[in-house]
Amino acid sequence: MSDLKRRTFFKLGLFGAAISLVKPSKAVEIISDASTKKFVIAPKKIVISTWNHGIAANRAAWEVLSSKGTALDAVEKGVKITESDMSNRSVGGGGRPDRSGHVTLDACIMDEKSRCGAVAYLEGIKHPISVARGVMDRTQHVMLVGDGARDFALDYEYEKIKTPIKEVKKDWKKWKKENKELFKKPEINHENHDTIGMLALDAFGNLSGACTTSGWAYKMPGRVGDSPIIGAGLFIDNEVGAACATGMGEAIIRIAGSHTVVELMRQGKSPEEACKLAVERIIAKHDDLTNLQCGFIALDKYGNYGGYSVYKGFNYALKTENRDEMVDAKYNRSWE
């Protein structure tokens, strides 16, 4: 072996020993930095998001990450794809209305610096996620709701949309004739309470997340779920990891679900283990779990990911350099 090869081998050996002290990860690679002629740890980019509509959203987010864009820009661009899909009945302008026929939208966004913005009960705006980011970037506030959120959106000329769309209004009228109950739980894994929550890790090693929904179909007017609430529907801690939630928002709020997942990761739990423990906490807090579906996805600082739900049927979309697919989340099997 030549002296050059011996020195290179020795350096790699020392570097490998140093790497062994860092938490192992499937999403970390060793690369040579040409500018410094040193080996460095580079996080592999990754995006995960809830449900089948996450596939198209992930691909849009990946375009940003592949161009050395930030995780924050990626998650905003990604979930906007779902908000624009007028065939989607649980997110954006194609979503189902509340009992009174109004489509009200909720969203939040959070970056690696713990900056965050949110809107709730927003009506007539095409991209609530962008308005949420506007609240974060342009104000000293975290959340705007109702008319205040709409006035803010109109002041900054965010794109408007007329809701409900024709097909949704027709369905609502039919539903109203057939349902006189004040309160009715949604069916398990049904589209009427699905969200898109997205988490991304960029090439700079930073995490960001976004969450957007039209909420529970035919909800009581004024109802807001977990999706726009930082710590419930979404939480990011760049030192640890990120998490977001989907499903029955009231149950998720009760345990500050996404924050709980991140704190469990801080204690050393893997993303999947953290999601599982949060789900178990929800189960323990409820006497009646009939149709009470909740799911979490999580992504840690090293790019490890996972998900878990109360019942079978929850899945999430995964996008990496080599993968573009749906993953069936594990679930609590005590029902089987």
MOVEN-V502590 format. One record per helix or strand of 2 or more residues. SS is the DSSP state (hx for helix, st for strand). FROM is the first residue (numbers start at 1). TO is the last residue. If there is no record, write none. Layout:
SS:FROM:TO ; SS:FROM:TO
This chain:
hx:3:20 ; st:28:33 ; st:38:43 ; st:46:50 ; hx:54:66 ; hx:71:83 ; hx:92:94 ; st:105:110 ; st:116:122 ; hx:128:138 ; st:143:145 ; hx:146:155 ; hx:166:178 ; hx:191:193 ; st:196:201 ; st:207:213 ; st:234:237 ; st:241:247 ; hx:249:254 ; hx:257:266 ; hx:271:285 ; st:294:300 ; st:305:309 ; st:315:319 ; st:324:328 ; st:330:331 ; hx:333:335
